[in-house]
Structures are given as structure tokens and as C-alpha cells.
Amino acid sequence: MTVLEFDGIAFDPVGGGAAGAEHDPRTPRSLRNEPPHDDSANGEREPVASSRATESYPSTAAMPDRTALAADRTAAAADWTGAAADRTATAADGTAATADRRIAESTEVVGGDARVPNPLSQIRTGVVTAHRAALAAQVALQRAVWQRTLRSATLGAITSAGSAVAGAEPVVAAPEAAFKPLTRSRRTDLNEAALLRLTEGDVVGVFSTEHQRPGVTSVARLATTNPLVLTEVTTIELRGGTGKGRLVARFDGDTRAAAVQAAEVFALFTGLPLCLSGSTLAAQVSGSPAGLSTGTVELVVTEIDLIPRPHVTATASIAGTQENLQVTVTAVEPAGAGVGPGEAAPGLLLNEFHMTHLSRGDQSIAMGPEFAEYTGVRATRLPTGGLLLVDRVREFDGARGRLDSAAYRTEYDSPADSWYYGDTANESMPHFVYMETSLQAALLMGYYAGPTLTQPGVTLSLRNLGGTATVLRQIDLRDKTIEQASRLLSTTILPGSSLQTFDYTLSVDGEPFYTGETMFGYFSDEALANQTGLDAGQSAPTWLDDHPDAPNRTIDVATRRADPHAQLCARRTLALIDHIDVVDGGGKYQAGYLHSLRAIDPSDWYFDRHFHLDPVIPGSLGVESVIHAVQEWLLDAGFADELSDPVFRIPADIPFSWRYRGQFLPTDGTVELEAHIKEVRRTAHGVTVIVDGSLWKPGLRIYELIDLAVELGERADGR
């Protein structure tokens, strides 16, 4: 029997009866009234049993002494370049050899055998030793400064904060709103022979083996309605033109056919037909010029999307003319074929086409005809754009209407040029993407099972309520396909709402790296309007409000972010905080306290993404904002100064729990956060900070975070 706690009331989600939630190990800890406990394998951390932080890590010891940092940095620089220092010292040895001999000879014989150094010899030895050490340290420090200068220049030229790996090709991150192609090809041009192969349907041979999927019949080809007039494609740019794509080709023949065929090449290049098995390419073209010509056509993509059907729309310019052509090429399913769940592509229940429809299109296409009433109105949806972080459903052992349990396997492709790699301060994937991709995958098929269908005519909005998750191992997820194994554990139907619980494990190449459990709720308008937060509707002041006289200082994050060369800095879409109030030694653990307040701009990008027709700030970005505060504190406190090549990571084996009891709307005015530093763990390779935190909308505390951890360490070789 699965037992959960919802806002302090224990209940059996299957039978609806009250029970003791704390005795069910499958219940997420964040949803029980339990204190956090240590699940880490190393056993170094003990639970905090009092209001003070773990005694091994007092704030005064954890934070580097700012006065002594210069000496520490000099010593660290010598460590980083020990080999250079040794070579310098060896040279100094040669220079001082004569002095050493004189010192060795300048001893007095006492009692016939014993030799006692005379005072002058000791002074000379000390001077030479100090000279060697000073010279070695000076050279090491100069070399360290030089290395950091080179690294800063490298990082300044790379959009992705974590991609500055020696010998690696710079990766320019795509904009958040950029279309994510269904597959990739390294081809940037095509000769006439390659174009002829595309007319024969050899898309895989021309572009890549990834342009074919198991079970998908490949029919789409180039130039099916007119003879081939393109003679060469000189440029294919996925993000060219206005950012949506560009293609330049030479042609000999009809100018309209040239424009259409250029668009067809781009549609094949981005894999649009892979959504719909057996699909062909249909074209529409309008505008001037027309007739026969020989020349160059430049295609600038103005729209590329998967709904209502996969298509590319572009402006085609013919060199030497003043008029442009408007062309649209669409992947169209075979006549009479279905495109709903399990119909669009054999072997997949849902693919990227369905996910896009579920996020902002036709829900009957995405989920089946029973969901038609949710199209065009506020309803449960996946996020859109760059926040849509699940691609395909490969397996599902449940059924529509069976709400007690199901198991399923989904996938998400994480290209190296994804926007979040470029905007994060992390070495690899930011924490909020771990949360979003796992939660979206878990929730997806719970919704598919049909809990909202039990209350027809009621508008139900989706909200996450909490969970617990753990990183099992650190891994660079660029260009990886994340496999998501999820289980629906229970569904409870309540008046005006429904609750579902899930667990999940994320893997790459069959090896798990992240696991967790969570609860989602579907709420009516009335239920959402009556939310009382985490404190039963009572106002819960921040720690800073309760300690108005606590001495504090401010970290100006916005100013640091304005410096394009500032390292380890979240930017653009992930610029979530502007300043941090710091109370050294403050907070409920007396190990340090962080506070930030930021105005909500109703035009902030994430409101359009999360969700269509139901805008709220993603809870995962609230978590991410606390992480940013901790990262900035680590830098301000000088921890990065002790490292030669510092990077931020999500530490492994530290379970993190969260509870959400409210939502941030575009009209809420402000987001306020605080973080209580709980532990500072030092290792040979860096430092890990663990905090508890909360977030407030005006007058109401709605998020609680327990054991949120940030690691600052040395970049590992090969990462």
C-alpha cells in the first residue's frame, strides 16, 4: 500500500483512507513529515540535530580568510606548476653550488669527529634556501597568471560556460527558442551527385545514418513534382539567416522549382519526415519571379515547426532580381493514415510531433480523441520551446483509464549546442534540466492514463508538489540520449483535483545517473485560488526579517554578469538573480545566510514556455535561482581562488528534497529567496556546499528546499 502526505494529512492514495505516511518507504521524503537523513555512501555527513551547522564545518573555518588569500594563492600557484618550480629550483641549485660548498666547508671540528655548523654557515644556508623558494614561487605564480589569462580568453570566445576543454571545438549554443532538428548532419554543402541521390530517396547516404529510424518508412525525396534544377548546394546553415536556417544553391531551370527544391533540401536535412512514417513533401510557392533562369537562390528560413504538420517556410531570393518567393514545404502523412498515438511512427507510442502538439497544439493528436476538449483552452500541457525536455515514448505497459500503476520508457536527446549549456555556470547540464526532463517524462504517461478525464468539463491545471532526487554519478550529457524509466505508482481522485505519484531513473547507455520520486497534482481554478502556501496561510518571515540588525554585505551579481569575460557566470535566459545579501555566520545553522529579492517581469521568457495558456514560473527555475546564489557566494568567498581550473557541478550521492505549495504568476510582483548554509565539505579537489532554502511570493512562503548541494572543483581531465 502506498501512503502519502499532502499538506500534513496522511492518506492512502488508492483507497483514500488515512494512514501513517512516515512508514512507507516508497513515499517521497519531501512529502512526509520526516527530517532529512544521510543516504550517502561515504558516511561523512551526519544529520544536523540542532540549530547549528555541523561542527566540523563552522563558517569561519569554511570561508577562506580574505586577508590570507594572497599568500594562499601564491602557495597554490606553486602547487599548480610544481614541475616548473622544480626546474627553476634546479637552475637555482646550479647557481648556488659554490655557495653550498663554501657553507659545507665552513664548519668547526669539535671533539675530533663531530662537525658543528658555525653561525655564519647557518645564515648563508638560510639565505640561499629562502632565495630558491622565493624564485620558485615567483615563477610558479607568473605561470599560473599566464595560464589563467589564456583560459579567460578561451572562455570569453565560447558561448557554453562549461565547454572550454583543451583541444575541443568551440560549440556555439543555440538560442532558447531555436528549433531542435529531429536529427543532425555535418554536411554543409552538396554537389550534383549528392542532389541526384536525394531525388532517389537516399537521404541516409547523403546526410547521416541518423536520418533513418527503426520502423519509419522513408518515402520523402527531392524534386518529385519537377525535374531537378539545383546543380549544387554551396551552403547549408542550421542557424543561419535570422537564426532559423539558411541555404544557398546554384540552379539551372525554373526559378520556382529552384526555390521549392532548396526548401525540400532543408526539410530533409533537418529530418522533418521522420515524424510521420511514409510521409512525402508537399510544397506551396507564391510571389515573383517566374520563368527559366540560371543563377543562385538564397533560402532564408522564417519558420520551422512540427505543428500542425512538420514544415519549413522560407523566403527565396534569386540573385539579380528584386522580387522574392515565399515557399513552404510540409511533410504530409499518406492519405488515410492516422497520426495519433502509436500511428505516426511504428515502434513509438509518441514522438517529437506528439510532444509539440501536447505542449501547444492539438491534444487529440497528442493524446488521442478523448483529449480533444483540451485543445485551445487552459489544460494540462508539457512546456514549450526550449523547456520541452522529453522527445519520445518507446514503451508503455499501462492503458487509458488504468490509474493505479504503469511503467514506461521515454527518451530525451540533449544536443551539445542546447541553449542551457551556453547559459549555465555549470560544467555540464544545469540542475533544473535534470529536474525538468525527469519530471516531464514521469508525468507524461500519468496524464495519458486519463486522470483528468474522470472530471469532464472541469478545467484542471498541472502543478508539481514535491519530491526527492539524487545524482548517482557525474556525467557530461552533451550529445547524449537520456533514457528515462518511470513508473506511475498511484492516482487519487479528489473533489476538484487529482494527485499522482511517480518514481523515475535516468540513464545513459544503460548506466543510471539520476533517480527520484515525485508527486503531481491536477487542480481546479478554485483549488489554485485557495492555496495557502507552506505555513497554513500564515505569514512566515525570512530569517533576515527576523534579524534586521544582522550585519550584511551585498554581492552584485548583475554587475559581474555584465562583464563578458567573467567566468562561472549564468547568463541570458538563466540570469535569475541580480544581487545577494550575505550574512556571514548567519542563518539557522550559523554557517552563513543568503537572501535575494527580484522583481517579476510579466514578459519574462519562461511564462510563454511554462505553460501555454497557463503561465507560471517553473519550480525548477526557483531551485536553480537558489543554486546561483550559492555559486556566487562560493566565488565571492574565494573558494575558486584555490583551484587552477574551477568548474561547478551537481555533486553525487546527496539526496535533495523539495516541496511546492503555490505558484509564481506573472502578476505576483517579486520572487524572494533565502538559503541557509548547512555544510561546507572540503575535499582534495574542491568544495561542496549544502543548503536549505525557501522561496516566497509576496506574503506567502511557497517553496521549501532541503539539502540542495553545489560542488566547486577542478575540471577533470577529458571533460
Residue, then its C-alpha position, 0 to 999 in steps of 0.5 A: m500500500t502506498v501512503l502519502e502526505f499532502d499538506g500534513i494529512a496522511f492518506d492512502p492514495v488508492g483507497g483514500g483512507a488515512a494512514g501513517a505516511e512516515h512508514d512507507p518507504r516508497t513515499p517521497r521524503s519531501l512529502r512526509n513529515e520526516p527530517p532529512h537523513d544521510d543516504s550517502a555512501n561515504g558516511e561523512r555527513e551526519p544529520v544536523a540535530s540542532s540549530r547549528a551547522t555541523e561542527s566540523y564545518p563552522s563558517t569561519a573555518a569554511m570561508p577562506d580568510r580574505t586577508a590570507l588569500a594572497a599568500d594562499r594563492t601564491a602557495a597554490a600557484a606553486d602547487w599548480t606548476g610544481a614541475a616548473a618550480d622544480r626546474t627553476a629550483t634546479a637552475a637555482d641549485g646550479t647557481a648556488a653550488t659554490a655557495d653550498r660548498r663554501i657553507a659545507e666547508s665552513t664548519e668547526v671540528v669539535g671533539g675530533d669527529a663531530r662537525v658543528p655548523n658555525p653561525l655564519s654557515q647557518i645564515r648563508t644556508g638560510v639565505v640561499t634556501a629562502h632565495r630558491a623558494a622565493l624564485a620558485a614561487q615567483v615563477a610558479l605564480q607568473r605561470a599560473v597568471w599566464q595560464r589563467t589569462l589564456r583560459s579567460a580568453t578561451l572562455g570569453a570566445i565560447t558561448s557554453a560556460g562549461s565547454a572550454v576543454a583543451g583541444a575541443e571545438p568551440v560549440v556555439a549554443a543555440p538560442e532558447a527558442a531555436f528549433k531542435p532538428l529531429t536529427r543532425s548532419r555535418r554536411t554543409d554543402l552538396n554537389e550534383a551527385a549528392l542532389l541526384r541521390l536525394t531525388e532517389g530517396d537516399v537521404v541516409g547516404v547523403f546526410s547521416t545514418e541518423h536520418q533513418r529510424p527503426g520502423v519509419t518508412s522513408v518515402a520523402r525525396l527531392a524534386t518529385t513534382n519537377p525535374l531537378v534544377l539545383t546543380e549544387v548546394t554551396t551552403i547549408e546553415l542550421r542557424g543561419g539567416t535570422g537564426k532559423g536556417r539558411l541555404v544557398a544553391r546554384f540552379d539551372g531551370d525554373t526559378r520556382a522549382a529552384a526555390v521549392q527544391a532548396a526548401e525540400v533540401f532543408a526539410l530533409f536535412t533537418g529530418l522533418p519526415l521522420c515524424l510521420s512514417g511514409s510521409t512525402l513533401a508537399a510544397q506551396v510557392s507564391g510571389s515573383p519571379a517566374g520563368l527559366s533562369t540560371g543563377t543562385v537562390e538564397l533560402v532564408v528560413t522564417e519558420i520551422d515547426l512540427i505543428p500542425r504538420p512538420h514544415v519549413t517556410a522560407t523566403a527565396s531570393i534569386a540573385g539579380t532580381q528584386e522580387n522574392l518567393q515565399v515557399t513552404v514545404t510540409a511533410v504530409e502523412p499518406a492519405g488515410a493514415g492516422v497520426g495519433p498515438g502509436e500511428a505516426a511512427p511504428g515502434l513509438l507510442l509518441n514522438e517529437f510531433h506528439m510532444t509539440h502538439l501536447s505542449r501547444g497544439d492539438q491534444s487529440i493528436a497528442m493524446g488521442p480523441e478523448f483529449a480533444e476538449y483540451t485543445g485551445v483552452r487552459a489544460t494540462r500541457l508539457p512546456t514549450g520551446g526550449l523547456l520541452l525536455v522529453d522527445r519520445v515514448r518507446e514503451f508503455d505497459g499501462a492503458r487509458g483509464r488504468l490509474d493505479s500503476a504503469a511503467y514506461r520508457t521515454e527518451y530525451d536527446s540533449p544536443a551539445d549546442s542546447w541553449y542551457y549549456g551556453d547559459t549555465a555556470n555549470e560544467s555540464m547540464p544545469h540542475f533544473v534540466y535534470m529536474e525538468t526532463s525527469l519530471q516531464a517524462a514521469l508525468l507524461m504517461g500519468y496524464y495519458a492514463g486519463p486522470t483528468l478525464t474522470q472530471p469532464g468539463v472541469t478545467l484542471s491545471l498541472r502543478n508539481l508538489g514535491g519530491t526527492a532526487t539524487v545524482l548517482r554519478q557525474i556525467d557530461l550529457r552533451d550529445k547524449t540520449i537520456e533514457q528515462a524509466s518511470r513508473l506511475l505508482s498511484t492516482t487519487i481522485l479528489p473533489g476538484s483535483s487529482l494527485q499522482t505519484f511517480d518514481y523515475t531513473l535516468s540513464v545513459d547507455g544503460e548506466p543510471f545517473y539520476t533517480g527520484e520520486t515525485m508527486f503531481g497534482y491536477f487542480s481546479d481554478e478554485a483549488l489554485a485560488n485557495q492555496t495557502g502556501l507552506d505555513a497554513g496561510q500564515s505569514a512566515p518571515t525570512w530569517l533576515d526579517d527576523h534579524p534586521d540588525a544582522p550585519n550584511r554585505t551585498i554581492d552584485v551579481a548583475t554587475r559581474r554578469a555584465d562583464p563578458h569575460a567573467q567566468l562561472c557566470a549564468r547568463r541570458t535566459l538563466a540570469l535569475i538573480d541580480h544581487i545577494d545579501v550575505v550574512d556571514g555566520g548567519g542563518k539557522y545553522q550559523a554557517g552563513y545566510l543568503h537572501s535575494l529579492r527580484a522583481i517579476d517581469p510579466s514578459d519574462w521568457y519562461f511564462d510563454r514556455h511554462f505553460h501555454l495558456d497557463p503561465v507560471i514560473p517553473g519550480s525548477l527555475g526557483v531551485e536553480s535561482v537558489i543554486h546561483a546564489v550559492q555559486e556566487w557566494l562560493l566565488d565571492a568567498g574565494f573558494a575558486d581562488e584555490l583551484s587552477d581550473p574551477v568548474f561547478r557541478i551537481p555533486a553525487d550521492i546527496p539526496f535533495s528534497w523539495r516541496y511546492r505549495g503555490q505558484f509564481l504568476p506573472t502578476d505576483g510582483t517579486v520572487e524572494l529567496e533565502a538559503h541557509i548554509k548547512e555544510v561546507r565539505r572540503t575535499a582534495h579537489g574542491v568544495t561542496v556546499i549544502v543548503d536549505g532554502s525557501l522561496w516566497k511570493p509576496g506574503l506567502r512562503i511557497y517553496e521549501l528546499i532541503d539539502l540542495a548541494v553545489e560542488l566547486g572543483e577542478r575540471a577533470d581531465g577529458r571533460 
